[in-house]
Amino acid sequence: MPKLFFTFDGTQDLRIDNKIQLCTYKKLVFSVRFFHNLHEVLS
């Protein structure tokens, strides 16, 4: 699992926020890879 850019204090109240942030992080990584691949194909 990749290291995220933020740290959590581990309390159960943050579990839902963690999932949302992890989802957002995965979408961000996917977008970056997608545009990088697109750039490689077009260049």
Stockholm file with secondary structure:
# STOCKHOLM 1.0

chainA/1-43         MPKLFFTFDGTQDLRIDNKIQLCTYKKLVFSVRFFHNLHEVLS
#=GR chainA/1-43 SS CCCCSSCCCCCGGGHHHHHHHHHHHHHHHHHHHHHHHHHHHHC
#=GC SS_cons        CCCCSSCCCCCGGGHHHHHHHHHHHHHHHHHHHHHHHHHHHHC
//
